[in-house]
Amino acid sequence: MLMILEPIMRVIEVPMKFLQTALRLKNPAWLFLFPNLVLFGLFAFLPILVNVAYALTGSDGILLSDRPYVGMQNFTDLMACESYLDPNSCKDDLFWRAVWNTVWFTTLQVGLMVGFALITALILNRDIRARGFFRAVFFFPVLLSPVVVALIWKWILQREGILNAWLDGLGLETFNWLLDRDWAFGWSVFLSIWAHMGFYTLILLAGLQAIPRDVYEAAMMDRASPWRAFRRITLPLLMPTMLVVLVLATIKGVQTFEEVYAFTGGGPGSATTLIIQYVYETGFAGAPRLFGPAAAASLLLAFVLVVLTVIQLWLNRKNVDG
C-alpha cells in the first residue's frame, strides 16, 4: 500500500509546494482548514446571526426585509411578569409554564439519571457473570430513535395499553396514565431516563476503569471499608468524569424535545410542554408564525446553558484547586 501511495503523494506535493510559494504561506495548515471553516461558518455562525436578527425584529414575515426592527421588545414581552413563580401573571404565560416545566424536568431527570447511571456503572465494573451482555442491554436504548422510544412507551401506557391490560389481568384498577398531569410528567421523566441513561453509564464506566487498581489494593491493605473506599477514592477520582456527565446531561435535558413531544404532545394541557417545544410551536407550528418571540426564547435558553456550563466548570476547577 505504501509503495502505491508514495508516488501519488509525490505528484501532489509538486503543485502544493508551488501554491505555498506563490501565496507566500508561512503556515499552509490554514489552506486545508479553510474549506471546513467556511462550512462551519455557513452552518453554525451564520444561523446564530440570523437568529439574533429575527429576535430583534417583529411581524410574521419570513424575509428580514419584511420584518420591522423592534429592538428588545420580544425579550421584554417574554420577561413581562408580575411574579415569575406564577405563570398566570406573565404576559406570555405559556413561555413561563414551559420554563418551569423544563426546570423541574431537567432537575429530576439529571439528578435521577446520573444517580442511577453511577450505581449501574459501579455494578457493571465489578466482576459479575455476563458482564458484557448487561453492558449491551443498558446501552441498547441509546441506539433507538427518540420517536421510536416515545411510541413504544406510549403504546405501553395508553388507555388500552399493555400496562393497563396487565393490571386488569391482576384484577387491579386501570388508569389513564397520560391524561393525568402529574403522571404524564412523571412518565416523561422516566422515559427520558430510560432512553439516555446507558450513554452516561458508559462514560462513568470508562472513568471507573481509568482509576488505578493499586489504589484500591492499598486501601484493602489498610482495611478500609467499601464505603470509605468509595467516598475517599472512587468519588474524588471520578469527579472530572462526573462533571462531563453533569454538563452533557444538563444540556441534553434542557434541550429535550422529540421523545416528550411524540409521547404526550406537551399535554395534558401544558403539563409536559418544554421550552424547545414552545420555540417550535411558536415559530413554526402556530398561526401566525411568531419568529421573533421564538428566536428570543432560544437565545435566552442558550444564555442559560452557557451560564450553567460556566458555573459547573468553575465549581470543578475550585474543587480541583482546593
C-alpha positions in Angstrom: 0.0 0.0 0.0 2.8 2.4 0.9 4.6 1.7 -2.4 1.4 2.7 -4.2 0.7 5.9 -2.2 4.2 7.2 -2.2 4.4 8.2 -5.9 0.8 9.6 -5.7 1.8 11.8 -2.8 5.0 13.0 -4.6 2.9 14.1 -7.5 0.5 16.0 -5.3 3.5 17.6 -3.4 4.6 19.5 -6.6 1.5 21.7 -7.0 1.2 22.2 -3.3 4.8 23.5 -3.0 4.2 25.8 -5.9 0.9 27.1 -4.3 2.7 27.6 -1.0 5.4 29.6 -2.7 3.1 31.6 -4.9 0.8 32.6 -2.0 3.8 33.0 0.4 2.1 30.9 3.0 4.1 30.5 6.2 1.6 28.2 7.7 -0.1 26.1 5.0 -2.4 24.4 7.5 -4.9 27.3 7.1 -5.2 26.4 3.5 -6.5 22.9 4.4 -8.7 24.3 7.2 -10.3 27.0 5.1 -13.0 24.7 3.5 -14.0 23.4 6.9 -14.0 26.9 8.3 -16.3 28.1 5.5 -18.8 25.2 6.1 -18.7 25.8 9.9 -19.3 29.5 9.5 -22.1 28.9 7.0 -24.0 26.3 9.0 -23.1 27.4 12.6 -22.2 31.1 12.9 -24.5 32.4 10.2 -27.7 30.8 11.6 -26.8 32.3 15.0 -26.6 35.8 13.5 -29.8 35.2 11.6 -31.5 34.1 14.8 -30.3 37.3 16.6 -31.7 39.3 13.7 -35.1 37.6 14.0 -35.1 38.2 17.7 -34.7 41.9 17.2 -37.4 42.2 14.5 -41.2 41.8 14.5 -44.2 40.7 12.4 -44.8 37.3 10.9 -42.7 38.0 7.7 -40.1 35.4 6.8 -37.7 37.7 5.0 -35.7 40.1 7.1 -36.6 42.8 4.7 -40.2 42.4 5.6 -39.6 42.5 9.3 -39.5 45.9 11.1 -36.9 46.4 13.8 -38.4 46.3 17.3 -35.2 46.1 19.4 -35.6 44.3 22.7 -39.4 44.2 22.6 -39.5 40.4 22.1 -37.3 39.9 25.1 -39.4 42.4 27.1 -42.6 40.6 26.3 -41.2 37.2 27.3 -39.9 38.6 30.6 -43.0 40.7 31.5 -44.3 39.1 34.7 -45.8 40.3 38.0 -44.4 37.1 39.6 -42.0 34.7 37.9 -43.2 32.0 40.2 -46.8 32.4 38.8 -47.0 31.8 35.1 -50.6 33.1 35.1 -49.3 36.6 36.0 -47.0 36.7 32.9 -47.8 38.3 29.6 -46.7 35.1 27.8 -47.9 32.5 30.3 -47.1 29.5 28.0 -43.5 30.5 27.9 -43.1 30.6 31.6 -45.0 27.3 32.0 -42.6 25.8 29.6 -39.7 27.3 31.6 -40.8 25.9 34.9 -41.6 22.5 33.3 -38.1 22.5 31.8 -36.6 23.4 35.2 -38.4 20.6 37.0 -37.9 18.2 34.2 -34.1 18.8 34.0 -33.6 18.8 37.8 -35.4 15.4 38.2 -34.1 13.8 35.0 -30.4 14.8 35.5 -30.4 14.0 39.3 -32.1 10.6 39.0 -30.3 9.6 35.8 -26.8 10.5 37.0 -27.5 8.7 40.3 -28.8 5.5 38.5 -26.0 5.7 35.9 -23.4 5.8 38.7 -25.0 2.8 40.5 -25.2 0.9 37.3 -21.6 1.7 36.3 -20.4 0.6 39.7 -22.2 -2.7 39.4 -21.1 -3.3 35.8 -17.5 -2.5 36.8 -17.5 -5.5 39.1 -16.5 -9.0 38.1 -20.0 -10.4 37.5 -21.3 -13.1 35.2 -22.4 -12.0 31.7 -21.0 -8.5 32.3 -20.7 -7.8 28.6 -24.3 -8.8 28.0 -25.6 -6.5 30.7 -23.5 -3.6 29.4 -25.0 -4.1 26.0 -28.5 -4.3 27.4 -28.2 -1.0 29.3 -26.7 0.8 26.3 -29.3 -0.6 23.8 -32.0 2.1 24.3 -29.4 4.8 23.4 -29.3 3.3 19.9 -33.1 3.7 19.4 -34.7 6.8 17.8 -36.2 9.1 20.4 -39.5 9.0 18.5 -39.4 5.1 18.5 -38.8 5.1 22.2 -41.7 7.5 22.8 -44.1 5.5 20.6 -43.1 2.2 22.4 -43.9 3.7 25.8 -47.0 5.4 24.6 -48.2 2.1 23.4 -47.5 0.6 26.8 -49.1 3.4 28.8 -52.2 4.3 26.7 -55.7 3.6 28.0 -55.8 0.2 26.2 -52.1 -0.4 26.5 -50.0 -3.3 27.9 -49.7 -1.9 31.4 -53.4 -1.5 31.9 -54.0 -4.9 30.4 -51.6 -6.4 32.9 -53.3 -4.5 35.8 -56.7 -5.6 34.6 -55.5 -9.2 34.4 -54.4 -9.0 38.1 -57.8 -7.6 39.0 -56.4 -4.1 39.8 -57.8 -0.8 38.7 -56.6 0.6 35.4 -55.6 4.2 35.0 -55.4 6.9 32.2 -51.6 7.4 32.7 -51.2 10.1 30.0 -54.3 12.1 30.9 -53.2 13.0 34.4 -50.9 16.0 34.6 -48.6 14.5 37.4 -48.5 11.0 35.9 -47.8 12.3 32.4 -44.9 14.5 33.7 -43.5 11.7 35.8 -43.6 9.2 32.9 -42.0 11.7 30.6 -39.0 12.0 33.1 -38.9 8.2 33.3 -39.0 7.8 29.6 -36.0 10.2 29.1 -34.0 8.5 31.8 -34.7 5.1 30.3 -33.6 6.3 26.8 -30.4 8.1 27.8 -29.0 6.5 30.9 -27.0 3.9 29.1 -24.9 6.6 27.4 -23.9 8.2 30.7 -23.4 4.8 32.3 -20.8 4.1 29.6 -19.0 7.3 30.3 -18.9 6.7 34.1 -17.8 3.1 33.5 -14.9 4.3 31.4 -14.0 6.7 34.3 -14.1 3.9 36.8 -11.9 1.7 34.7 -9.3 4.5 34.4 -8.8 4.5 38.2 -5.6 2.6 39.1 -6.3 -0.7 40.8 -3.3 -0.5 43.0 -5.1 2.4 44.9 -7.9 0.0 45.9 -5.3 -2.6 46.8 -3.6 -0.2 49.1 -7.0 0.7 50.7 -7.7 -3.0 51.2 -4.3 -3.4 52.9 -5.3 -0.5 55.3 -8.6 -2.4 55.9 -10.7 0.5 54.6 -14.4 -0.4 54.3 -16.0 -0.4 50.8 -18.0 2.7 51.7 -14.9 4.5 52.8 -13.0 3.4 49.7 -15.9 4.7 47.5 -16.1 8.0 49.4 -12.3 8.6 49.6 -11.1 7.1 46.4 -13.8 6.5 43.8 -15.7 9.7 44.1 -12.7 12.1 44.1 -11.0 10.4 41.2 -14.3 10.2 39.3 -15.2 13.8 39.7 -13.8 15.0 36.4 -15.8 12.4 34.6 -18.9 13.2 36.7 -18.5 16.9 35.7 -18.6 15.9 32.0 -21.7 13.8 32.6 -23.4 16.6 34.5 -22.7 19.1 31.8 -23.8 16.9 29.0 -26.9 15.6 30.8 -28.0 19.2 31.8 -27.6 20.4 28.2 -29.4 17.4 26.9 -32.2 17.7 29.5 -32.8 21.4 28.7 -32.9 20.6 25.0 -35.3 17.6 25.3 -38.0 17.8 22.6 -38.5 14.7 20.4 -39.4 12.0 22.8 -41.6 14.1 25.0 -43.4 15.7 22.1 -44.0 12.3 20.5 -45.0 10.9 23.8 -47.5 13.4 25.1 -47.6 16.3 22.6 -46.9 18.6 25.5 -50.2 17.6 27.3 -52.4 17.2 29.0 -52.9 20.9 28.7 -49.4 22.3 29.0 -48.2 19.9 31.7 -45.3 18.5 29.7 -44.6 21.4 27.4 -40.9 22.1 27.5 -39.0 25.2 26.3 -37.9 23.7 22.9 -41.5 22.7 22.2 -42.5 26.3 22.9 -39.9 27.5 20.4 -41.1 25.0 17.8 -44.8 25.7 18.2 -44.4 29.5 18.4 -42.1 29.8 15.5 -43.1 27.0 13.2 -46.3 25.1 14.1 -48.5 28.0 15.3 -50.5 30.5 13.3 -49.3 33.2 12.8 -45.7 32.1 13.0 -44.1 34.3 15.6 -40.4 34.0 14.6 -39.4 36.9 16.9 -40.5 35.5 20.2 -39.3 32.0 19.2 -35.8 33.4 18.4 -35.7 35.4 21.6 -36.7 32.4 23.7 -34.0 30.3 22.0 -31.3 33.0 22.7 -32.4 33.1 26.4 -32.1 29.3 26.5 -28.6 29.5 25.0 -27.6 32.1 27.5 -28.8 30.0 30.5 -27.0 26.9 29.1 -23.7 28.9 28.8 -24.1 30.3 32.4 -24.8 26.8 33.8 -21.8 25.3 32.0 -19.5 28.1 33.2 -20.7 27.6 36.8 -20.2 23.9 36.7 -16.7 24.3 35.2 -15.8 26.9 37.9 -17.0 24.6 40.6 -14.9 21.8 39.2 -11.8 24.0 39.0 -12.4 25.2 42.5 -12.8 21.7 43.7 -9.6 20.5 42.0 -7.5 23.5 43.1 -8.9 23.3 46.6 
